[in-house]
Every structure is written in structure tokens, then in C-alpha cells.
Amino acid sequence: MSRILAIHNSHNASICETEADKIIYFQEAERLDKVKKTSNWIILLDKYKNNKFDKIIFVNAVDRSSDKDKNVFLQILKEYNIECDEFVYDISHHFYHACASYYNSGYDKSFVLIIDGHGIRDDKKLEIVSCYYFYKNKYKTIFKVYSSKDKEYVEGNNFFINTLSLGHFYTMTKEILNYKEEGSVMGLSSYGNEIFTDKFFTEKFNHFSSVQCLVYNMHIESIKDKKILMCRTVQRELERIVLKYVSNIIKNKQRNLCVSGGVFQNTVLNSKILDICPNLYVDPFADDSGMSMGAALFYVNKNKFKQQKIHTINLGDPPDYSILKSKEGKRVTPKDVANLILEKNIVAIYQGRNELGKRALGNRSFLFDPRDNYAKEKINYLKNREWFRPTAGTVLHEHAYEWFDLKSKEETPFMSYVFDVKRKEIPGITHIDNTCRIQTLKREENYHYYNLINEFYKLTNVPILLNTSFNLAGQPLVNSVGDAISTLTNCNNKFKFIYFPEIGKIYTTNDFI
């Protein structure tokens, strides 16, 4: 029985384990380290002391000394007594992004587009866009775009341009506005209806110049209005450029397209792509945490293609409820919890293996009534987020089309898109532009979570709950039961309930005083 272990260092460090050609474990270092986007990959090895694998793949950061890091890594493996028959050392950043997206998509053939901050770097160029074509276990590079310090030129299918990457373009905007997350830029971009235009946006593909132009040339009295205009302009520029790439790749709506890289965590952008490319798959691990999974899946499929559409991203650590043995809690049914939510309580849900990626999907989530007019304000206050950040929702799959315009999608289990809201009964999850980021949920995907929403549906005729990640601003999603309790006891009573459906109990702040 073949065992593969793939590890990615640098920011968003992660580990992926396969056995008998299936992913059996995937974890992000930040869930253990408690530091968002941490590069502390060594913490991921504790689980594997005194283990042996058929193959170990180390996906290195793209701009580090290869020989030095390789030797350091081999030494650390030795210290942990982790052995392997074959060791692979690689820096194929964009390629492993592509593998993670393609091999999880369920497509047998597809184009794959990668756009992020950057991939492989050397003294003269920086990999910023890549396009591949995959057919089963075969692939070829269609084109690459590099940020170059030299003059702009074309060399075969490689394009060298004097510009920042789209990922850095968006990140720079976030930093200029002093926001903690890129999602703040996306959320604020839906306000207002004007964009700032000048020759940098219309004539030159130079994002750095564009941002600088916005900062220094917008003469608006209101700081709030200035921020809105800047975010809206940057979001529209991002959409314009990415959609141009997509249009050139797909040529017609029948072609399959997989996307990955940090840029495609932008759910508003993804929905715009869906308009011109119905056969779209968005990698739920689009940031660099997906490197380890991409590497593992590449070697699983290298000799024989194994089509396997991913159906769950609940691949992390299972819960350990032993910490609750000395705590009484209260025995509850899903209906009891639905009634608590009906009474305008924010309830955290904790169950099963933790979901990976950046979206909470009902295993590590805050839940609230989507009908509440002030839901967004209450959730943003709880999480210490900006006033304008939108909230998301989970809808029972069989009712999704009644409430949302899903375009070409039959389901969206990983919250990869925003969709227009069809009905007015859910203002708590309806953004200013009448959209909502949603998760569709089938009973077989998450039994306990489905039952809770269904009980809420019976009480309200609304088959939806507001769902946002169980964490506070600047923190990763909670991982362990201890993490969940710590968040509860340190939030100054902003929420008071954690529901553990697997043991049928709910706990309050008072249980841990």
C-alpha cells in the first residue's frame, strides 16, 4: 500500500498524506500554530514521528536557496525519524497549484489558469501567470507571464512584462488602506457605482502605477468615499484583466477551466468568470496551502490517472472531546439549537474533522438568523471586522434555486462564488449589491449541520442559516476543542453558545468559568 507525504514550507505551510492513492489527511500549519499564514511547517511533522513513507515530497518556497533548504529539511526528517524510499525536492510553485485544482475537479481534460502573488523567482523575472492544459495524467504548458526588470518582450509562449502581479496589486491596495485582509477590499468594492479611470488603467498594464495613481490623484473630501472608489476601481481592474485571460483561453463556453492561486479566493471575480465560462472549477485551496495537496495528487496520478472529484474538504484533525468530560453542558436537540438561533443568539458549531481552506462549511462555523436586519453589524462586531464586510449563508441544496440565481451551477459546496439573491426575507446575508456568498448543502455531505438548518426551516420557512468562520479577525479558524473554548471565553460575551452535535450538547461561557 503506497504512502505519500507532501510538505509545503513558506507562508500557508501545509502537509498532505495519501494512502492507497487517496488523500487521508491534509492540514494547514496555521491551525496548529495559531498564526495566520504561518510558515512554521515543522509543527506539521509532530504527527509523523517514527514513520516511513514510500515517497516524501518537499515543495520549497520559490525564492530560497535550494541546496541549503534541502539539506536542512533532510536533517529535520532524520531528527524526527521519518524515513522514505524516495525523496523529491521541488520548487514548481504554479504547477502544483494547477495539479491541486485539476485533480480535484473531476474533469478528465481542462485548461488550468494560475494567478497569484508570484511563483518561481530569480534575479531577472518573477512568475505571475501560468496556463496549462491537462488531459488525464498528461499536461503541457500553454503560456507563462513573468514580471521582468528588463524590457518587455515575448519569447515563444513566455511573456515578459514590466509590472507587478495581480496578487501583489490587490495586496498593496489592502496595505495602503490599512486593512487586515484582501477580503475587505472585495467587500467594500460593492459600494458606490463610480470607478477612477486614467491612462494607467486604459493604456498600460502596470498595476503599481495604477495604485499609486489612485492614492495620489483622487481629490475626494470624504476618506470613506475615497476608500470605496479605490476598492471599486481595483476590483474592476482585476476583473477586467482576468476576464481577458479567461476569454483568450476558453474560446467557447464548452471548454473546461480550472483556476487556482490566491487571486481566485476573490468570490466576486469567480462569479464574473462563471458568466463566460460555465464549466468552471475553483480550487478550494487556492492559496499556497494547496501546494502540498497538488504535489501529492501529481504523484498519485503520475503513472495512472485516477479521476476523483473532491467531495469534502473536511480532511484535518478529528475532534478530541476529552476536555469536556469534566464540564456538564446541556443536552439539546437540533430543534433546541434552531430555537436558540431564532431568539437572535449567535451559536458556534463545532464537529468532525476541521474543514480546510478559507471557508467555514459547518464544522467550525458561527451561525445566526439570516432574516435579521442587523445580522451583518452583529457578526462584524463579534469578529472585530470592518462595518462593510459581507456575511455568507448555507442553504439546503434542494431549495437553493428558490432563493439564489446559481447561474450554471447545480451546487456550490465550497463557497467559491457570490450569487444574486432572489428573495427579500434574508437581509442578514444580502450584500449591498444584492449578492451573497453561499454554500449549498446536501444531507449526505454534513448530516448534523443539515438537520439543524432543516429544523430552522421548519420553524421559519427559510432553509438557510448565516454561516461565517469560527474565528476572530486576524486569527485562523479554530482547530481543537480547546481552541473553540478559548475563543468563547476570550470574546467578552459577544457570543455565549458552542454546539457540539456529535455529543448532542451545548455549552455556554458559564460552563468554563
N, C-alpha and C positions, 0 to 999 in steps of 0.2 A: 504494500500500500504506500503510494508515493506521498511524501510530506514536503511542502514548500513553505519557507518563511521569507517574506519580503519586508524590508525595513526602509523607511524614508527618513532622512535626517533634515536639518534646517527647520524653518518655521512650518507649522502644521505637521510636525513629525507624526508618523503613524506606523502601524505594523499590521500585516495581513498573513494569516495562516490558512493553507489549504491542505486537505487530506482527501485522497481518492478523487482528485480533480474538482472538489467543491470547497468554497470558502466556508470555514467553520469558525473563524474568529477575525474580527477587524476592530482596531481600536486607535483612537487619536490620543496622542500624549497629553494634550491639554486637559482631558477628562481626569487624568491621574495627577498631573502636575498642578492643576487649578490655575494655570496661567494661560490665557487665551493666546493661541497661535504659537505656543512654545516650541522650541527646537530641542527640548530635552528628550531625545529619543532613547537614551539609556534606560530611563524609567520603564520603558516598554519591555525590557528584557527580563525583568524580575520573574515574570510568569514562566519563562523558559529555561531557567537554570537546570543544568544536568540533562538537557535534551539533545537528541540527534535528529537531523533532517537530511533528506535526500539532496535538497538544494537550498541554499540561502542566497538571497539577492539583496545587495545593499545599493539603494538608489541615493547617490550622493547629491548634496547641494550643488547647484550648477556652476558656481563660481569659486570653488575651493580647490586647493592643491590635491590632486587625485592620489598620488603616491603616499603622501603624508596621511591623508584621511583613511586610505585603505589599510595601512599598517596599524593605525590607531584602532580601527574597527576590529581587525583580526585579533589584536591584543585583548580587546574587551570581550570578544567571544570566548577567548581562552580563559579569561578570568571568571566568566560565568559558566564555564564548562559546557558550552554549546558547540556541538560538532556538526559537520555536514560532509557529504560525499563530494559535493561540488559547490564552489563559491563563485558568485558572479558579482562584479563591481561595475556600476554603470552610472552615467550622468544623462541618459536620454530623457530629458525632462518632458518635452512636448509629446514625445512618442508614448510615454507611459500614461500621460493624460488621455491620449487617444485610445489606448488599449482599455483603460477603465471604462470609458464611455461606450466604445463599440461592443466589447464582450459582455456588457450588462444590458445592452439594448434589445436583444432578441432578433436583430436584423442579421441576415446571412451576408448581405453586402450593403455598404454605406460609405458615403463621404464622411469625414470627420474633421471638424474645424476647431482649432485650439487658439484661444486668445487670452492672454493673461498679462501679468506684470513683465515677466521675461522668463525665457528658458535658458539655454546654454549661452554662456557669456565668455568672450575673450577680450583682448585689448582693443580690438577694432570693431566688433559687432556684438549685437545683442538680439537673440531670437525672440520675436514678439508675436508673430502669427505663423501658424502652420496648418496645412491642409493635407490630409491623407485620404487614400481610398483603401478600404478593407474588403476583402472577399474571403470569408471563412478564415483560414489561418495564413492567408497571403495578404500582402499590403504593398503599397507604393506611395512615395511622396509626390503630391501634386504640385505644391509650391511652398515656399517659405518667405517670410518677410523679416528683414533684420533692421534694427536701428543701427545706423552706421555713423561713425565720427567723420568718415571721409565723404566725398561727393556722392550724390545719389546716382545709382546705376543698376542695370539688370545683368545678371549672369546666369544664363539658362533659365531655370524656373525659380531662381532666387532673386528677390528684390531688396535692394539696399536703399533705405530712405533715412533722411536726417530728421528724426522725430522721436519723441517719447512713445512708449507703448500706450495702448488704450487703458490697460490696467493702472499704470502709473498716472495717467491723465486723470482718472477718476479718484485715485487715492490722493493725489495732490489737491484736488478740489476739497475733499474731506478735511485734509490737514489745514488748508487755508481758512476754512470755515470753523475750524476747531471742533469738529465732530469726532466721536469715538469710532464710528463705523461708517462704511461706504453706504449702508442701507439708509442712513439719514439723508444723504444726497438724493437717493432714489425716491424716498418718501416725500421730501419737500418739493421735488420736481413736478409733482402733480398739481401744485397750487399755481394760480395765475394762468395766463394764456399768452404771454409775450416771450419772445426769445431775443437775445442780443446777437446781432449779425455784424460782421465786418469782413475784411478781405482774408483774414487768417482762417475763418471758417469756410469761406466760399471759394478761395483760390489756392490755399496751401494746406497740405496735410501735415500740420505741425501743432500738436496738442499743447506743448509747453507754451508756445507763443499765444495760443488761444486762451489759456487760463490766465496768463499774465495780462493779456488784453482785457479780459473780464474784470480782473482785480483793479487795474489802474485806470480804466476808461469808463466805468459805469458811474455816472454822476446822478445818483439817486439819494434823496434825503433820508429815506427810511432804511435802516440797516436790515430790517426784516424783509422789505421788498427787494433789496439788493441780493440777499441770500436766495430768495425764491427765484429771481431772474437768473442768477448764476447757476443754480441747481437745474432749473428747467433747460437752460441753454446747453449745459454739459451733457445732460441726459439725452437731449435730442441729437446732439452731435455724435454721441456714442451710437445711438440707434441708426443714424444716417450712414455712418461708416461701416458698421457691422452688417447692416442690411445690404449694402453694396457688395460686400464679400459674399454673403449668402446667395444673392441673386446670380452672381457670376459662377458660383459653384453648382447650384442645383439645376439651372436652366429651365426645368419644368417641375411642376408640383408633384410628380410621381417619384422623384428621387428621394431616397432616404438620407437623412443628415443627422449625425450625432455631434454634440458640442460639449466642450469641457474647457477648463481654465477659469480663473477667478471671475472674469468678466461675465460669465454665464450664471453667476449667482444673482444677477440682476433679473428678477422675475418680470419686470415691465418690458425689458428688452426681449426676453424669451417669448412673451406673448406677441410682440410685433413680428418676430421671426415666424411664429406659427401662422400668421396671416398669409405668408407667401410660401411656407413650407409645412404643409400639414403632417408629413412624415418626419417629425422632429423628435429626437430623444435628447433630453438634457441630463447630463451626469449628475446624480445627487451628491457626488463627492467632487464637485467641480474645482474646489480649491486644491492646494498642494497635498492635503491629506490623502487624496486619491492616488498618489504616486505608488504607494506600496501595493494597493489593490491592482493597479494597472500592470505592475511588474509581475505579480503573482499570476494574474489571468493570462498574460502573454505566454508565460512558460507552461501553464496548464494547456493552452491551445496551440502551442508551437508545433507539435508533431501531428496532432489530430484535433480538428475543430469540434468543440462541444458547445452547441448553441444553448445558452442558458440565460434567459431573460431574468433579471433580478426582480424578486417579488417582495423582498423585505430588506430593510437596512438596519434591522434590529440584530446586530451582529457583535455587540460589545459584551461587557461583563454581565453575568446574571446577578440578580439581587441576593443579598445576604440579609435576611430579616432578623438575625440573632440579636441585634442591638435593641429590637423591640420587645424581646421576651419579658423584660422587667417593667414594661410600660403597659398599662391597662388598655387604653384606647376605647373605642366604641364600635360594637358590631353594627354594620349597616348593610343595606341592600342598594343596588343601583338606583332604585326609585328614591330612597332616602337621600342619596347624594344629588340626584336631579332636583329634588325639592330644595336642598341647600342652595344650589345654583339659582333656582327660581326665586329664592329670597335675597338675591343680589350679593351672594358671597363668592369671592374668588376661591376656587378649590384647586389645589395642586394634585395631580395624579402621578403615581409612581408605580411601575410594574415592569416585569420582564427584563430582558436584556436591553441595554440602552440603545436607542437609535443613533446612528452616526450621521455625519453631515451637519448642516447648519439649521435644519428644520426639525422642530419637535413634532412628533406624529402620534402622540397619545400615550407614550411610555414615560416621558419626562416633560409634562406639559402643565401650564396654568390654564384653567378652564373658567369660562364666565358666560353670562347670558348675552347672546348676540343682539337681543332686542333692546338692550339698554342704550339710551341716547348718549350716555356719558361713559360708555364702556372704554373707549379709547383713552380718555383722560384718566380713568381709574387704573387701567393697566400700565400706562406710561408713568404714572406716579409710583406705582408699585415697583416697576423695573428701573426707575431713575432715568428714563429716556426722554428725548425731546417731545414737546407737545404734539407735533405733527406726525409722529411715527404711526403708520397704519397697523391694524391688527389683522390676524388671519382667522380662518374658520375651517372646521371639519364638517363635512356634510355626508350623510348616508348616501351611498352610491346610487341607490335606486331612486333617489329624489333629486339628484344633482341637477338634472336638466330643467326641473321646475323652477329652480332658484338662480341658476347661473348659465350664461352663454358659454359653453365649453368649446365652441368653435369646432375643430376637427377631432377633439379628444373625447374618447369614451370614458377615460378615467385620468386622474392626476394624483396618484397616491403619495408623491413625494413633495408636493407643494412647489412645483417648478414654475408656475405661471400665475398671472393675475387674470381674472375674467370679469366681464360686466355682470353686475347684479341685476336680476330681473324683477325682484320684489322689494317693497319698501319696509317690510317688517323687521329687517336686520340692520338698523343703522349703526350698531356697535362694531360691525366688521366691514361696513361700506366706506371706502375711502372717498375723499373729496371728488375724485374723478369717476365715481360710481363703479369702482372695481374692488375686487377682493382676491387676495391670495388664498387659495383653497386646497384642501386635501379631500379627495373622495375616499370613502371608507366602506369596504365590504366586511361582512361578519367574519369571514374566514381569515381576514388579514389581522384583525385585532378584536378578539371576542369580547373582552371586558369593556373596552372602550366603545365598541359598537353598542353593547347593551345599555351603557349609560346614556349615550346620545338618543337611543331609541326610547328610553324612559322619559327623557326630556321632551321628545317628540309627542309622546302620548299625553303629556301634561299641557303642551303649548301649541301643538300642530306645527312646530318648527323643528325640522330634523337636523339641526345644526347647533354646534357649540363654538364659541370663540375659543381659539386654541393658540397659545403663544408659548415660547420656550420657558421651561422651568429653570430660570437663572435670573440674575440681576445684571444690569448694564455693565459691560466690560468683563463679565465672567463667562466661562464655558458652561454648557448645560450640566446640571448635576449628574453625577455618575452613581455613587453609592447611596445607600440609605442614610448614612452619616452625613453626606453632602446635603441631602434633602432636608434633614432635621436642622442642620446648621443654617441653611437658607431661611427656614421657618423662624428660628429663634433669633436671627440677626436682622430681621426686616422691620423691626419696630411696629409689629402688629398690623402691617399693611395687608397681610393675609393670615388666616388662622387655621386652615384645614389642609391636611395631606391625606389623600385617599389611597389606600393600598388594596386594590381589588382582589389580588391573588390570595390575601388572607382575610378579605371581607371586613376590614376595619378602617376607621377614620381616626386620625389623631389630631389634636389641637395643640396650640402653644403651651397650654397648661400641663399637658402630659410630659413635658420635658423641662419644666421649671424645678 
